[in-house]
Structure formats: C-alpha cells, structure tokens
Amino acid sequence: MIIDAWGQHPTLRHSSDPMFDSLRRWTKQPVPTKEVPVSATVAAMDEAGIDRMMISAWQAPARDLISNDEVAGFVEQASGRFSGVGSVDISRPVAAVREIRRCVSELGFKAIRVLPWLCDALPTDRRFYPVYVACVEEGVPFCTQIGHTGPMMPSEVGRPIHLDRVALDFPELVIVAGHIGYPWTDEAVAVASKHENIHIDTSAHTVKRYPAALVDFLAGHGRHKVLFGTNYPMLTPAEAIAGVDKLGLTDEGRDAFLGGNAKRVFKLEAS
C-alpha cells in the first residue's frame, strides 16, 4: 500500500492565491481558473499507483483556504482514497481546540496540520500549545512544515531545531514534519533521531532532490521515521515517486517508506 503523507485537494481560492505566485514561477503552472474535480486528483494517484492520500485543510489566520468541512466532503467523494487532515486558526485557541475535537470525533480526520509560516509564528509560540495538547488528547499526529518557505513568507519559522523544544515539552505528541527541512536537513535528521515521536515526510521534493543526509537516514537508522509525500498539486504523485527504486532501499525499507510508516503513524489500519 502506497500512502501520500502530504497532499491537498485544492479549492480554487487556495490554488489561485497570490502567495503561491513563486511556486507557479518554479513549476511553470498557470493560475487556475476553475475548480478541480475530486476525480482528477484520484486519477493522478492512479497514474502513480498511490492508494491513499492524506488531504489537508488550509487554515490561514481568519480565513479558510480549504475548510475542514470541504475536506470532509472530498473524503466522502473519493470513496476511501483520501484521509482527512484538519487545520485550525491558532490565534483563537479555545475555538481551535473545539475544532480539533470536532475534526477527529465528528469528521473522522486522522491528523491536524498547522503551517508556522502561514501564521508567521514559531512552533514554540504559546498559541500552538493548546493545539498540541488537543492532538495528544485526541490521539492524532500534529503535522507541520519544515525548511525554507516557497511562498513569499519568512522561512525562519521552519527551522527543524524548533521542534526539539516542542518534543521536549510534549513527549507524547506525534509530529510529522513535512518538506524535508532543506536547507536544514541535518537539523531535521537530528531532531528525528533524538525524539521517538518526530517523523519526516518528503513532500514537495522529487527523489533526485533528496539531500544526502536524508537518503542516508532513510536507508539506515531512520527507515521507520520517514514518510513518502508529494505536496500535490505542486508535485504530481508520478513526479514525486519517480526514482524511488534508485534509493537503494531494502524491500522492507521501501515498503515502510512508501506506506508502512504512514499507516502506523496515522493509525490507518482500521480505515
């Protein structure tokens, strides 16, 4: 089973937002003008042999780019191919905690994702702490972004080393840190090695762009700590998975990377 640990089924207001102009410049994709049907995302998964995609809401301060209820609708339309990942506004901590509980208990979501750069706040900011508590209490991972920021927002909040303090304060919190952490991949590997519950996903990077430190970690003592991801629609599943067989992984390591680790971390066994 191949699981994409980081994807979005985009709304038009998400994919056409001006903050993504820099990404469109890199990928040479035009500004979209119409909504993408769920069937198109599923077809992209089928092309690459992806069985399931973790699709996330996008909550910016005071605005939904992809709402939790929209994600729930996409999950329902995809007939078992998507698993929902919720998002919340950390500037409203009480409402955020209530929404996390709703996402898990009512919508059946498997994780919560908040992007520090979208909030312009470090992961150690006090506004994140109620979110961490709620994730621990609800038994779901906290997903976040590490590394430099593609959109024109400050990158310092993505330094992986900031997760060290979070993991020390919340040792029970399962963290999935997406986007590899480049150019601080050594920091990402260090905190994932130090803390049992910190994991890395490879979203937003093709295999040929994996830093050597990550490849060594993936092939060695970190083989149970790295999850395959795409960051669809920025990368298609076919682009993201191309070249995996050249990583030199054992059959066991390849299966863990492409699906086994995500299945365990997101508790997908009963899904």
Phi and psi restraints in degrees (value plus and minus 20) as a CYANA .aco file:
   2 ILE   PHI    -125.0   -85.0
   2 ILE   PSI     106.5   146.5
   3 ILE   PHI    -142.5  -102.5
   3 ILE   PSI     108.7   148.7
   4 ASP   PHI    -109.2   -69.2
   4 ASP   PSI      93.0   133.0
   5 ALA   PHI     -97.5   -57.5
   5 ALA   PSI     -32.7     7.3
   6 TRP   PHI    -167.5  -127.5
   6 TRP   PSI      86.6   126.6
   7 GLY   PHI    -166.4  -126.4
   7 GLY   PSI     149.3   189.3
   8 GLN   PHI    -155.9  -115.9
   8 GLN   PSI     119.0   159.0
   9 HIS   PHI    -117.6   -77.6
   9 HIS   PSI      87.6   127.6
  10 PRO   PHI     -97.4   -57.4
  10 PRO   PSI     127.0   167.0
  11 THR   PHI    -107.8   -67.8
  11 THR   PSI     144.0   184.0
  12 LEU   PHI     -84.7   -44.7
  12 LEU   PSI     -58.0   -18.0
  13 ARG   PHI     -88.8   -48.8
  13 ARG   PSI     -46.6    -6.6
  14 HIS   PHI     -93.9   -53.9
  14 HIS   PSI     -74.5   -34.5
  15 SER   PHI     -92.4   -52.4
  15 SER   PSI     -40.7    -0.7
  16 SER   PHI    -119.0   -79.0
  16 SER   PSI     -16.6    23.4
  17 ASP   PHI     -82.6   -42.6
  17 ASP   PSI     116.7   156.7
  18 PRO   PHI     -79.9   -39.9
  18 PRO   PSI     -42.5    -2.5
  19 MET   PHI     -85.0   -45.0
  19 MET   PSI     -36.4     3.6
  20 PHE   PHI    -113.8   -73.8
  20 PHE   PSI     -10.9    29.1
  21 ASP   PHI     -77.7   -37.7
  21 ASP   PSI     -57.8   -17.8
  22 SER   PHI     -85.3   -45.3
  22 SER   PSI     -58.1   -18.1
  23 LEU   PHI     -87.6   -47.6
  23 LEU   PSI     -58.6   -18.6
  24 ARG   PHI     -85.6   -45.6
  24 ARG   PSI     -51.7   -11.7
  25 ARG   PHI     -85.6   -45.6
  25 ARG   PSI     -60.5   -20.5
  26 TRP   PHI     -90.8   -50.8
  26 TRP   PSI     -63.2   -23.2
  27 THR   PHI    -110.0   -70.0
  27 THR   PSI     -27.9    12.1
  28 LYS   PHI      39.8    79.8
  28 LYS   PSI      13.2    53.2
  29 GLN   PHI    -113.9   -73.9
  29 GLN   PSI     118.1   158.1
  30 PRO   PHI     -94.6   -54.6
  30 PRO   PSI     143.1   183.1
  31 VAL   PHI     -87.3   -47.3
  31 VAL   PSI     103.6   143.6
  32 PRO   PHI     -87.9   -47.9
  32 PRO   PSI     132.9   172.9
  33 THR   PHI    -143.7  -103.7
  33 THR   PSI     -22.9    17.1
  34 LYS   PHI    -167.1  -127.1
  34 LYS   PSI     138.4   178.4
  35 GLU   PHI     -86.2   -46.2
  35 GLU   PSI     126.3   166.3
  36 VAL   PHI    -113.1   -73.1
  36 VAL   PSI     107.1   147.1
  37 PRO   PHI     -92.5   -52.5
  37 PRO   PSI     131.1   171.1
  38 VAL   PHI     -76.6   -36.6
  38 VAL   PSI     -54.7   -14.7
  39 SER   PHI     -79.7   -39.7
  39 SER   PSI     -50.7   -10.7
  40 ALA   PHI     -89.8   -49.8
  40 ALA   PSI     -60.1   -20.1
  41 THR   PHI     -86.7   -46.7
  41 THR   PSI     -62.5   -22.5
  42 VAL   PHI     -82.9   -42.9
  42 VAL   PSI     -59.3   -19.3
  43 ALA   PHI     -83.7   -43.7
  43 ALA   PSI     -58.6   -18.6
  44 ALA   PHI     -84.3   -44.3
  44 ALA   PSI     -57.6   -17.6
  45 MET   PHI     -84.9   -44.9
  45 MET   PSI     -64.3   -24.3
  46 ASP   PHI     -80.7   -40.7
  46 ASP   PSI     -58.3   -18.3
  47 GLU   PHI     -78.9   -38.9
  47 GLU   PSI     -54.1   -14.1
  48 ALA   PHI    -122.8   -82.8
  48 ALA   PSI     -19.1    20.9
  49 GLY   PHI      55.5    95.5
  49 GLY   PSI       6.8    46.8
  50 ILE   PHI    -104.3   -64.3
  50 ILE   PSI     105.7   145.7
  51 ASP   PHI    -103.6   -63.6
  51 ASP   PSI     -57.8   -17.8
  52 ARG   PHI    -165.6  -125.6
  52 ARG   PSI     126.4   166.4
  53 MET   PHI    -144.8  -104.8
  53 MET   PSI     112.0   152.0
  54 MET   PHI    -102.3   -62.3
  54 MET   PSI      88.1   128.1
  55 ILE   PHI    -125.3   -85.3
  55 ILE   PSI     115.6   155.6
  56 SER   PHI    -134.3   -94.3
  56 SER   PSI     129.1   169.1
  57 ALA   PHI     -93.6   -53.6
  57 ALA   PSI     140.2   180.2
  58 TRP   PHI    -147.3  -107.3
  58 TRP   PSI      86.0   126.0
  59 GLN   PHI    -127.9   -87.9
  59 GLN   PSI      89.4   129.4
  60 ALA   PHI    -112.7   -72.7
  60 ALA   PSI     141.6   181.6
  61 PRO   PHI     -73.2   -33.2
  61 PRO   PSI      99.7   139.7
  62 ALA   PHI      48.1    88.1
  62 ALA   PSI      -8.4    31.6
  63 ARG   PHI    -173.9  -133.9
  63 ARG   PSI     121.5   161.5
  64 ASP   PHI    -114.7   -74.7
  64 ASP   PSI      97.2   137.2
  65 LEU   PHI    -103.8   -63.8
  65 LEU   PSI     -57.3   -17.3
  66 ILE   PHI    -158.9  -118.9
  66 ILE   PSI      96.0   136.0
  67 SER   PHI    -101.1   -61.1
  67 SER   PSI     139.7   179.7
  68 ASN   PHI     -81.4   -41.4
  68 ASN   PSI     -58.5   -18.5
  69 ASP   PHI     -89.1   -49.1
  69 ASP   PSI     -53.4   -13.4
  70 GLU   PHI     -85.4   -45.4
  70 GLU   PSI     -61.8   -21.8
  71 VAL   PHI     -80.1   -40.1
  71 VAL   PSI     -63.5   -23.5
  72 ALA   PHI     -78.8   -38.8
  72 ALA   PSI     -58.6   -18.6
  73 GLY   PHI     -86.7   -46.7
  73 GLY   PSI     -59.4   -19.4
  74 PHE   PHI     -84.2   -44.2
  74 PHE   PSI     -61.6   -21.6
  75 VAL   PHI     -79.5   -39.5
  75 VAL   PSI     -63.2   -23.2
  76 GLU   PHI     -84.4   -44.4
  76 GLU   PSI     -60.7   -20.7
  77 GLN   PHI     -87.6   -47.6
  77 GLN   PSI     -49.4    -9.4
  78 ALA   PHI    -104.5   -64.5
  78 ALA   PSI     -22.9    17.1
  79 SER   PHI      32.2    72.2
  79 SER   PSI      34.9    74.9
  80 GLY   PHI      72.0   112.0
  80 GLY   PSI     -21.8    18.2
  81 ARG   PHI    -109.6   -69.6
  81 ARG   PSI     -39.4     0.6
  82 PHE   PHI    -132.6   -92.6
  82 PHE   PSI     130.4   170.4
  83 SER   PHI    -143.8  -103.8
  83 SER   PSI     117.6   157.6
  84 GLY   PHI    -103.0   -63.0
  84 GLY   PSI     123.1   163.1
  85 VAL   PHI    -146.7  -106.7
  85 VAL   PSI     100.8   140.8
  86 GLY   PHI    -106.2   -66.2
  86 GLY   PSI     148.0   188.0
  87 SER   PHI    -163.8  -123.8
  87 SER   PSI     136.0   176.0
  88 VAL   PHI    -161.9  -121.9
  88 VAL   PSI     143.7   183.7
  89 ASP   PHI    -113.8   -73.8
  89 ASP   PSI      89.8   129.8
  90 ILE   PHI     -91.2   -51.2
  90 ILE   PSI     -32.8     7.2
  91 SER   PHI     -94.7   -54.7
  91 SER   PSI     -30.0    10.0
  92 ARG   PHI    -143.9  -103.9
  92 ARG   PSI      57.8    97.8
  93 PRO   PHI     -81.4   -41.4
  93 PRO   PSI     -61.0   -21.0
  94 VAL   PHI     -86.2   -46.2
  94 VAL   PSI     -66.0   -26.0
  95 ALA   PHI     -83.2   -43.2
  95 ALA   PSI     -55.9   -15.9
  96 ALA   PHI     -83.2   -43.2
  96 ALA   PSI     -64.0   -24.0
  97 VAL   PHI     -83.8   -43.8
  97 VAL   PSI     -63.6   -23.6
  98 ARG   PHI     -81.6   -41.6
  98 ARG   PSI     -59.2   -19.2
  99 GLU   PHI     -89.8   -49.8
  99 GLU   PSI     -56.7   -16.7
 100 ILE   PHI     -80.6   -40.6
 100 ILE   PSI     -64.8   -24.8
 101 ARG   PHI     -81.4   -41.4
 101 ARG   PSI     -60.2   -20.2
 102 ARG   PHI     -85.9   -45.9
 102 ARG   PSI     -62.0   -22.0
 103 CYS   PHI     -77.8   -37.8
 103 CYS   PSI     -61.0   -21.0
 104 VAL   PHI    -101.1   -61.1
 104 VAL   PSI     -70.8   -30.8
 105 SER   PHI     -98.7   -58.7
 105 SER   PSI     -54.0   -14.0
 106 GLU   PHI    -120.8   -80.8
 106 GLU   PSI     -60.3   -20.3
 107 LEU   PHI    -113.1   -73.1
 107 LEU   PSI     -32.9     7.1
 108 GLY   PHI      54.6    94.6
 108 GLY   PSI       3.4    43.4
 109 PHE   PHI     -90.9   -50.9
 109 PHE   PSI     134.4   174.4
 110 LYS   PHI    -124.2   -84.2
 110 LYS   PSI     -26.2    13.8
 111 ALA   PHI    -186.6  -146.6
 111 ALA   PSI     150.5   190.5
 112 ILE   PHI    -145.9  -105.9
 112 ILE   PSI     115.1   155.1
 113 ARG   PHI    -144.2  -104.2
 113 ARG   PSI     110.4   150.4
 114 VAL   PHI    -152.2  -112.2
 114 VAL   PSI     112.3   152.3
 115 LEU   PHI    -117.7   -77.7
 115 LEU   PSI      95.4   135.4
 116 PRO   PHI     -76.7   -36.7
 116 PRO   PSI     -59.3   -19.3
 117 TRP   PHI     -87.6   -47.6
 117 TRP   PSI     -48.7    -8.7
 118 LEU   PHI     -91.4   -51.4
 118 LEU   PSI     -45.7    -5.7
 119 CYS   PHI    -117.2   -77.2
 119 CYS   PSI     -28.5    11.5
 120 ASP   PHI      31.7    71.7
 120 ASP   PSI      30.2    70.2
 121 ALA   PHI    -165.1  -125.1
 121 ALA   PSI     119.0   159.0
 122 LEU   PHI     -85.4   -45.4
 122 LEU   PSI     133.3   173.3
 123 PRO   PHI     -81.4   -41.4
 123 PRO   PSI     -37.6     2.4
 124 THR   PHI    -108.1   -68.1
 124 THR   PSI     -21.0    19.0
 125 ASP   PHI     -79.1   -39.1
 125 ASP   PSI     119.6   159.6
 126 ARG   PHI     -78.8   -38.8
 126 ARG   PSI     -44.7    -4.7
 127 ARG   PHI     -88.9   -48.9
 127 ARG   PSI     -41.8    -1.8
 128 PHE   PHI     -97.5   -57.5
 128 PHE   PSI     -43.1    -3.1
 129 TYR   PHI     -84.2   -44.2
 129 TYR   PSI     -58.5   -18.5
 130 PRO   PHI     -81.7   -41.7
 130 PRO   PSI     -52.5   -12.5
 131 VAL   PHI     -84.2   -44.2
 131 VAL   PSI     -63.8   -23.8
 132 TYR   PHI     -82.4   -42.4
 132 TYR   PSI     -63.8   -23.8
 133 VAL   PHI     -80.7   -40.7
 133 VAL   PSI     -65.2   -25.2
 134 ALA   PHI     -83.4   -43.4
 134 ALA   PSI     -59.4   -19.4
 135 CYS   PHI     -83.6   -43.6
 135 CYS   PSI     -61.9   -21.9
 136 VAL   PHI     -82.8   -42.8
 136 VAL   PSI     -66.7   -26.7
 137 GLU   PHI     -84.2   -44.2
 137 GLU   PSI     -55.5   -15.5
 138 GLU   PHI    -106.5   -66.5
 138 GLU   PSI     -28.8    11.2
 139 GLY   PHI      53.5    93.5
 139 GLY   PSI      13.7    53.7
 140 VAL   PHI    -143.3  -103.3
 140 VAL   PSI     131.6   171.6
 141 PRO   PHI     -88.7   -48.7
 141 PRO   PSI     134.1   174.1
 142 PHE   PHI    -121.5   -81.5
 142 PHE   PSI     101.8   141.8
 143 CYS   PHI    -125.5   -85.5
 143 CYS   PSI     121.9   161.9
 144 THR   PHI    -172.2  -132.2
 144 THR   PSI     156.1   196.1
 145 GLN   PHI    -128.8   -88.8
 145 GLN   PSI     118.5   158.5
 146 ILE   PHI    -146.6  -106.6
 146 ILE   PSI     134.1   174.1
 147 GLY   PHI      83.9   123.9
 147 GLY   PSI    -196.9  -156.9
 148 HIS   PHI     -88.5   -48.5
 148 HIS   PSI     140.0   180.0
 149 THR   PHI    -121.7   -81.7
 149 THR   PSI     102.2   142.2
 150 GLY   PHI     -84.7   -44.7
 150 GLY   PSI     -71.6   -31.6
 151 PRO   PHI     -82.9   -42.9
 151 PRO   PSI     140.4   180.4
 152 MET   PHI     -96.5   -56.5
 152 MET   PSI      50.7    90.7
 153 MET   PHI    -155.8  -115.8
 153 MET   PSI     137.8   177.8
 154 PRO   PHI     -81.0   -41.0
 154 PRO   PSI     119.4   159.4
 155 SER   PHI    -112.2   -72.2
 155 SER   PSI     -40.3    -0.3
 156 GLU   PHI     -75.4   -35.4
 156 GLU   PSI     -52.0   -12.0
 157 VAL   PHI     -85.8   -45.8
 157 VAL   PSI     -34.9     5.1
 158 GLY   PHI    -113.3   -73.3
 158 GLY   PSI     -13.5    26.5
 159 ARG   PHI     -81.9   -41.9
 159 ARG   PSI     101.6   141.6
 160 PRO   PHI     -79.2   -39.2
 160 PRO   PSI     -47.9    -7.9
 161 ILE   PHI     -81.8   -41.8
 161 ILE   PSI     -43.0    -3.0
 162 HIS   PHI     -85.0   -45.0
 162 HIS   PSI     -43.7    -3.7
 163 LEU   PHI     -92.6   -52.6
 163 LEU   PSI     -36.3     3.7
 164 ASP   PHI     -79.7   -39.7
 164 ASP   PSI     -68.7   -28.7
 165 ARG   PHI     -83.9   -43.9
 165 ARG   PSI     -60.7   -20.7
 166 VAL   PHI     -80.4   -40.4
 166 VAL   PSI     -66.3   -26.3
 167 ALA   PHI     -87.5   -47.5
 167 ALA   PSI     -52.7   -12.7
 168 LEU   PHI     -87.3   -47.3
 168 LEU   PSI     -59.5   -19.5
 169 ASP   PHI     -96.8   -56.8
 169 ASP   PSI     -47.5    -7.5
 170 PHE   PHI    -152.2  -112.2
 170 PHE   PSI      52.1    92.1
 171 PRO   PHI     -83.7   -43.7
 171 PRO   PSI     -40.2    -0.2
 172 GLU   PHI    -103.5   -63.5
 172 GLU   PSI     -33.5     6.5
 173 LEU   PHI     -95.3   -55.3
 173 LEU   PSI     104.9   144.9
 174 VAL   PHI    -106.2   -66.2
 174 VAL   PSI     104.1   144.1
 175 ILE   PHI    -138.0   -98.0
 175 ILE   PSI     110.8   150.8
 176 VAL   PHI    -135.0   -95.0
 176 VAL   PSI      91.8   131.8
 177 ALA   PHI    -119.7   -79.7
 177 ALA   PSI      91.6   131.6
 178 GLY   PHI    -112.9   -72.9
 178 GLY   PSI     139.5   179.5
 179 HIS   PHI      61.0   101.0
 179 HIS   PSI      -0.1    39.9
 180 ILE   PHI      55.1    95.1
 180 ILE   PSI     -55.1   -15.1
 181 GLY   PHI      76.2   116.2
 181 GLY   PSI     -16.3    23.7
 182 TYR   PHI     -78.1   -38.1
 182 TYR   PSI     116.5   156.5
 183 PRO   PHI    -111.9   -71.9
 183 PRO   PSI      -2.0    38.0
 184 TRP   PHI    -131.8   -91.8
 184 TRP   PSI      20.0    60.0
 185 THR   PHI     -82.0   -42.0
 185 THR   PSI     -53.9   -13.9
 186 ASP   PHI     -79.6   -39.6
 186 ASP   PSI     -58.2   -18.2
 187 GLU   PHI     -84.3   -44.3
 187 GLU   PSI     -62.4   -22.4
 188 ALA   PHI     -80.7   -40.7
 188 ALA   PSI     -65.8   -25.8
 189 VAL   PHI     -83.2   -43.2
 189 VAL   PSI     -59.0   -19.0
 190 ALA   PHI     -83.5   -43.5
 190 ALA   PSI     -67.8   -27.8
 191 VAL   PHI     -91.6   -51.6
 191 VAL   PSI     -53.3   -13.3
 192 ALA   PHI     -89.3   -49.3
 192 ALA   PSI     -51.8   -11.8
 193 SER   PHI     -92.1   -52.1
 193 SER   PSI     -58.1   -18.1
 194 LYS   PHI     -92.1   -52.1
 194 LYS   PSI     -60.5   -20.5
 195 HIS   PHI    -130.1   -90.1
 195 HIS   PSI     105.6   145.6
 196 GLU   PHI     -77.1   -37.1
 196 GLU   PSI     -55.0   -15.0
 197 ASN   PHI    -119.9   -79.9
 197 ASN   PSI      -9.3    30.7
 198 ILE   PHI    -119.1   -79.1
 198 ILE   PSI     110.1   150.1
 199 HIS   PHI    -145.3  -105.3
 199 HIS   PSI     142.2   182.2
 200 ILE   PHI    -140.3  -100.3
 200 ILE   PSI     117.0   157.0
 201 ASP   PHI    -136.4   -96.4
 201 ASP   PSI     135.0   175.0
 202 THR   PHI    -115.7   -75.7
 202 THR   PSI      -5.4    34.6
 203 SER   PHI     -77.3   -37.3
 203 SER   PSI     131.1   171.1
 204 ALA   PHI      55.8    95.8
 204 ALA   PSI     -13.5    26.5
 205 HIS   PHI    -152.4  -112.4
 205 HIS   PSI     112.3   152.3
 206 THR   PHI     -95.7   -55.7
 206 THR   PSI     140.0   180.0
 207 VAL   PHI     -77.4   -37.4
 207 VAL   PSI     -59.1   -19.1
 208 LYS   PHI     -87.3   -47.3
 208 LYS   PSI     -33.4     6.6
 209 ARG   PHI    -122.1   -82.1
 209 ARG   PSI     -14.0    26.0
 210 TYR   PHI     -86.4   -46.4
 210 TYR   PSI     107.4   147.4
 211 PRO   PHI     -84.1   -44.1
 211 PRO   PSI     130.8   170.8
 212 ALA   PHI     -77.1   -37.1
 212 ALA   PSI     -56.9   -16.9
 213 ALA   PHI     -82.0   -42.0
 213 ALA   PSI     -56.4   -16.4
 214 LEU   PHI     -92.4   -52.4
 214 LEU   PSI     -62.3   -22.3
 215 VAL   PHI     -80.6   -40.6
 215 VAL   PSI     -63.5   -23.5
 216 ASP   PHI     -82.3   -42.3
 216 ASP   PSI     -62.3   -22.3
 217 PHE   PHI     -84.3   -44.3
 217 PHE   PSI     -64.4   -24.4
 218 LEU   PHI     -83.1   -43.1
 218 LEU   PSI     -59.3   -19.3
 219 ALA   PHI    -102.7   -62.7
 219 ALA   PSI     -32.8     7.2
 220 GLY   PHI    -137.2   -97.2
 220 GLY   PSI    -143.2  -103.2
 221 HIS   PHI     -92.3   -52.3
 221 HIS   PSI     -29.5    10.5
 222 GLY   PHI    -119.3   -79.3
 222 GLY   PSI      -3.7    36.3
 223 ARG   PHI     -83.3   -43.3
 223 ARG   PSI     -39.2     0.8
 224 HIS   PHI    -122.7   -82.7
 224 HIS   PSI      -9.2    30.8
 225 LYS   PHI    -138.2   -98.2
 225 LYS   PSI     -21.8    18.2
 226 VAL   PHI    -137.3   -97.3
 226 VAL   PSI     112.6   152.6
 227 LEU   PHI    -137.4   -97.4
 227 LEU   PSI     118.2   158.2
 228 PHE   PHI     -91.1   -51.1
 228 PHE   PSI     117.2   157.2
 229 GLY   PHI    -169.9  -129.9
 229 GLY   PSI     143.2   183.2
 230 THR   PHI    -135.3   -95.3
 230 THR   PSI     -61.4   -21.4
 231 ASN   PHI      48.3    88.3
 231 ASN   PSI      12.8    52.8
 232 TYR   PHI     -74.4   -34.4
 232 TYR   PSI     118.0   158.0
 233 PRO   PHI    -112.7   -72.7
 233 PRO   PSI     -13.3    26.7
 234 MET   PHI     -79.6   -39.6
 234 MET   PSI     -66.2   -26.2
 235 LEU   PHI    -137.0   -97.0
 235 LEU   PSI     119.2   159.2
 236 THR   PHI     -96.3   -56.3
 236 THR   PSI     135.9   175.9
 237 PRO   PHI     -75.8   -35.8
 237 PRO   PSI     -57.5   -17.5
 238 ALA   PHI     -84.3   -44.3
 238 ALA   PSI     -60.0   -20.0
 239 GLU   PHI     -87.0   -47.0
 239 GLU   PSI     -60.5   -20.5
 240 ALA   PHI     -91.2   -51.2
 240 ALA   PSI     -53.1   -13.1
 241 ILE   PHI    -111.5   -71.5
 241 ILE   PSI     -34.7     5.3
 242 ALA   PHI     -80.6   -40.6
 242 ALA   PSI     109.5   149.5
 243 GLY   PHI      73.8   113.8
 243 GLY   PSI     -20.8    19.2
 244 VAL   PHI     -78.1   -38.1
 244 VAL   PSI     -56.5   -16.5
 245 ASP   PHI     -87.5   -47.5
 245 ASP   PSI     -33.7     6.3
 246 LYS   PHI    -110.2   -70.2
 246 LYS   PSI     -18.2    21.8
 247 LEU   PHI     -98.5   -58.5
 247 LEU   PSI     -31.6     8.4
 248 GLY   PHI      55.4    95.4
 248 GLY   PSI       6.8    46.8
 249 LEU   PHI    -100.8   -60.8
 249 LEU   PSI     130.3   170.3
 250 THR   PHI     -89.3   -49.3
 250 THR   PSI     145.9   185.9
 251 ASP   PHI     -78.8   -38.8
 251 ASP   PSI     -60.9   -20.9
 252 GLU   PHI     -84.9   -44.9
 252 GLU   PSI     -62.7   -22.7
 253 GLY   PHI     -86.2   -46.2
 253 GLY   PSI     -59.4   -19.4
 254 ARG   PHI     -84.5   -44.5
 254 ARG   PSI     -64.2   -24.2
 255 ASP   PHI     -84.4   -44.4
 255 ASP   PSI     -58.5   -18.5
 256 ALA   PHI     -86.1   -46.1
 256 ALA   PSI     -65.2   -25.2
 257 PHE   PHI     -83.2   -43.2
 257 PHE   PSI     -66.4   -26.4
 258 LEU   PHI    -100.1   -60.1
 258 LEU   PSI     -36.6     3.4
 259 GLY   PHI    -184.1  -144.1
 259 GLY   PSI     -57.8   -17.8
 260 GLY   PHI     -81.4   -41.4
 260 GLY   PSI     -61.8   -21.8
 261 ASN   PHI     -86.0   -46.0
 261 ASN   PSI     -63.1   -23.1
 262 ALA   PHI     -85.8   -45.8
 262 ALA   PSI     -59.0   -19.0
 263 LYS   PHI     -80.1   -40.1
 263 LYS   PSI     -60.6   -20.6
 264 ARG   PHI     -93.3   -53.3
 264 ARG   PSI     -68.1   -28.1
 265 VAL   PHI     -84.8   -44.8
 265 VAL   PSI     -61.2   -21.2
 266 PHE   PHI    -111.8   -71.8
 266 PHE   PSI     -17.7    22.3
 267 LYS   PHI      34.9    74.9
 267 LYS   PSI      35.8    75.8
 268 LEU   PHI    -111.6   -71.6
 268 LEU   PSI     -20.4    19.6
 269 GLU   PHI     -75.1   -35.1
 269 GLU   PSI     -59.6   -19.6
 270 ALA   PHI    -112.6   -72.6
 270 ALA   PSI     -14.5    25.5
